[in-house]
Amino acid sequence: MKRILSALATAASIAGLALGAAGTANAETAPPPSPIYISEVSTDVNQQYIEIATASAVPVTLQTAVPVEVTFAGRTLPLTIPAGTTFAPGTGWVIAFANANLPCVSDIRPEILPVNTSIQVRLVGQAPFIFENATIQPYVNPMFAQHRTKLTPATFAPAPKSPCQFPYTPPAL
């Protein structure tokens, strides 16, 4: 019995070392930060939009289409930023909902975002690697939107709406 326990303890120890080494290798090959991110979200009934901005100091051209998934109340709206779209510093992509009238709209959707429910926005793409998964809490003041204050983890805070005014520098990591 002692031999079996000793053998199991040795095997567990070796497995732990192997897993530790694998974890280190995975951390070293982690993908780079996403060059685009969700910068502002407004769910006000009069002006609903999602802004996506670049975190890069140089232009970023999407080599493949980037799916955008907007999920709320158990429903997911599949949207797409087309391949070939270029994000220059200080520019972005704006998705307007419920026919919001904005001068910089890239995509207009007929859907209405919920006012009192959190929404989840995901960006998933390749070439360059893109991954964003942000949950935005509702904010009911019609003069305010949820602005990105921190890239990692995705953190938002209420601030006055500023549609079509993209940040030149991304929020701090």
C-alpha angles and dihedrals in degrees: 000000000000090000091053092049090047092049091049092049091050092048091049090049092051091046090051091052091048092049091047091052091047091050090053092049091050092049090054092052096045113138119261120259115283113266091217129046142173105270106174138007128190121187095174109136091235098048120022120174146139119217122203116193136180125258091198127101089213129052115281119208117196110231092193134028113273116221114221115200118195111189128187136148092004093306127112123202111203112213132167138214102209125241111261094039110141122210110201117193108277094024135091150164120273124200111195122199131203089017095295109189107234127151095224102047116149097178130018120204127189093214122105118227117225115260099206101032130081116245130208121218121194129186116191123174148129139232096061100026110251127184129157128159112175131167113205119200118220119262115189103194104111092215094056139067132187109265127196110251100169132024099207114063096018103251126179133187132182118263135151114295115264107174115184093015104109124194115251091208124037122239116272119280 
